[in-house]
Amino acid sequence: MSEQAPSIADFLVRIATLEAAVCARDIAIAERDEQLRRERAEAALRIQRLQLQIDRFNRKAFGRSSEKLGQMQLELEDLETDFAAGAPEAELAIVSDTDKVRALPVRKLNPNLPR
């Protein structure tokens, strides 16, 4: 049993096969990159539209110049900077079960009302 050494033609065929595989992979990567660019652009556009809607709703709810709106925007900016800096989520106030909830007064209906 003697093994034959691969010929130059075998190496050339192998090289051509590998080059074709690399070319196909490069095409697939380029297509995926283009798809990701389109999706990112669509997401950015959607974010802008949603931000405009939020701004309109806030103006409608709070008016043109409102301290409540300004304060809310400052808090939102703080949260965004914390998130961008990789800080943990903003600590939310935790209400324990022992905290008393203020009960609303129960008023009896007027007896003259029809039932």
C-alpha positions as CSV (number, residue, x, y, z in Angstrom):
1,M,0.0,0.0,0.0
2,S,1.7,3.0,-1.1
3,E,0.1,6.4,-0.7
4,Q,0.4,8.8,-3.5
5,A,1.4,12.3,-2.8
6,P,-1.2,14.8,-3.8
7,S,-0.5,16.4,-7.1
8,I,-0.4,20.1,-7.9
9,A,-3.7,19.8,-9.7
10,D,-5.3,18.5,-6.4
11,F,-3.9,21.4,-4.5
12,L,-5.2,23.8,-7.2
13,V,-8.7,22.3,-7.0
14,R,-8.7,22.5,-3.2
15,I,-7.6,26.1,-3.4
16,A,-10.3,27.0,-5.9
17,T,-12.9,25.2,-3.7
18,L,-11.8,27.2,-0.6
19,E,-11.7,30.5,-2.5
20,A,-15.3,29.8,-3.7
21,A,-16.4,29.1,-0.1
22,V,-14.7,32.3,1.2
23,C,-16.3,34.3,-1.6
24,A,-19.8,32.8,-0.7
25,R,-19.2,33.6,2.9
26,D,-18.2,37.2,2.1
27,I,-21.4,37.7,0.0
28,A,-23.5,36.3,2.9
29,I,-21.8,38.6,5.4
30,A,-22.3,41.6,3.1
31,E,-26.0,40.8,2.7
32,R,-26.4,40.4,6.4
33,D,-24.6,43.7,7.1
34,E,-26.9,45.5,4.6
35,Q,-30.0,44.0,6.2
36,L,-28.8,45.1,9.7
37,R,-28.2,48.6,8.4
38,R,-31.7,48.7,7.0
39,E,-33.2,47.4,10.2
40,R,-31.2,49.9,12.3
41,A,-32.3,52.8,10.0
42,E,-35.9,51.7,10.4
43,A,-35.6,51.4,14.1
44,A,-34.1,54.9,14.3
45,L,-36.9,56.3,12.3
46,R,-39.5,54.5,14.5
47,I,-37.8,55.9,17.6
48,Q,-38.0,59.4,16.2
49,R,-41.7,59.0,15.4
50,L,-42.4,57.6,18.9
51,Q,-40.4,60.5,20.5
52,L,-42.5,63.0,18.5
53,Q,-45.7,61.3,19.7
54,I,-44.5,61.4,23.3
55,D,-43.6,65.1,23.0
56,R,-47.1,65.8,21.6
57,F,-48.8,63.8,24.4
58,N,-46.7,65.6,27.0
59,R,-47.5,69.0,25.6
60,K,-51.2,68.1,25.5
61,A,-51.2,66.8,29.0
62,F,-49.0,69.4,30.7
63,G,-49.2,72.4,28.4
64,R,-46.4,74.4,26.8
65,S,-44.5,75.5,29.9
66,S,-45.0,73.3,32.8
67,E,-42.7,72.7,35.8
68,K,-44.1,69.1,36.0
69,L,-43.1,68.4,32.4
70,G,-39.6,70.0,33.0
71,Q,-39.1,67.9,36.1
72,M,-40.2,64.7,34.4
73,Q,-37.8,65.4,31.5
74,L,-34.9,66.0,33.9
75,E,-35.6,62.7,35.6
76,L,-35.8,60.9,32.3
77,E,-32.5,62.4,31.2
78,D,-30.9,61.2,34.4
79,L,-32.2,57.7,33.8
80,E,-30.9,57.8,30.2
81,T,-27.4,58.9,31.3
82,D,-27.3,56.2,34.0
83,F,-28.4,53.6,31.5
84,A,-25.8,54.8,29.0
85,A,-23.1,54.8,31.6
86,G,-23.9,51.2,32.4
87,A,-25.2,52.0,35.9
88,P,-27.7,49.6,37.4
89,E,-31.3,50.4,36.9
90,A,-32.7,53.3,38.9
91,E,-33.7,52.2,42.3
92,L,-37.4,52.2,42.6
93,A,-39.1,52.7,45.9
94,I,-40.2,49.4,47.3
95,V,-43.4,49.3,49.2
96,S,-43.4,46.7,51.8
97,D,-46.5,44.8,53.0
98,T,-46.3,46.5,56.3
99,D,-46.7,50.0,54.8
100,K,-50.2,51.2,55.5
101,V,-52.3,52.1,52.5
102,R,-54.7,55.0,53.1
103,A,-58.2,53.7,52.8
104,L,-60.7,55.8,50.9
105,P,-63.8,56.8,52.9
106,V,-66.9,54.8,52.1
107,R,-70.0,56.9,51.8
108,K,-73.4,55.5,52.0
109,L,-75.8,56.2,49.1
110,N,-78.6,58.6,49.6
111,P,-81.7,56.5,50.5
112,N,-83.8,58.6,48.2
113,L,-82.0,57.2,45.1
114,P,-83.7,54.5,43.1
115,R,-82.0,51.1,43.1
